[in-house]
Amino acid sequence: MKEGIHPDYDAITVTCACGEVIHTRSTKPSYKVDICSKCHPFFTGKQKLIDAAGRVDRFRKKYGQKESATA
């Protein structure tokens, strides 16, 4: 590799809005993120089905699917 043309790759801290701190390496000094794997609904299993303007109900009615017990 040529000297002097590559950015510095240093240890940094990534901080989530939930308070989780992740230590990694990057060319940027630090990151602040809104959501991480500790608080993301997909990873925590707390994902909810959001019905926007009755779209889910229309889909169920159209294709004959029953209402689920978890929804």
For each residue, the residues with C-beta under 8 A, 3 or more apart:
1: 6
2: 5 6
3:
4:
5: 2
6: 1 2 9
7: 27
8: 27
9: 6 25 26 27
10: 25 26 27 29
11: 23 24 25
12: 23 24 25 26 28 29 30 31
13: 21 22 23 30 31
14: 21 22 23 24 30 31 32 33 36
15: 19 20 21 22 30 31 32 33
16: 19 20 21 22 32 33 34 35 36 38 39
17: 32 33 34 35 39
18: 35 36 38 39
19: 15 16
20: 15 16 36 38 39
21: 13 14 15 16
22: 13 14 15 16 36
23: 11 12 13 14
24: 11 12 14
25: 9 10 11 12
26: 9 10 12 31
27: 7 8 9 10
28: 12 31
29: 10 12
30: 12 13 14 15
31: 12 13 14 15 26 28
32: 14 15 16 17
33: 14 15 16 17 36
34: 16 17
35: 16 17 18 39 40
36: 14 16 18 20 22 33 39 40
37: 40 43
38: 16 18 20 43 44
39: 16 17 18 20 35 36 44
40: 35 36 37 43 44
41: 44 45 46 47 48
42: 47
43: 37 38 40
44: 38 39 40 41 47
45: 41
46: 41
47: 41 42 44
48: 41
49: 56 71
50:
51: 54 55 56 57
52: 55
53:
54: 51 57 58
55: 51 52 58 59
56: 49 51 59 60 71
57: 51 54 60 61
58: 54 55 61 62
59: 55 56 62 63 65
60: 56 57 63 64 65 66 67
61: 57 58 64
62: 58 59
63: 59 60
64: 60 61
65: 59 60
66: 60
67: 60 71
68: 71
69:
70:
71: 49 56 67 68
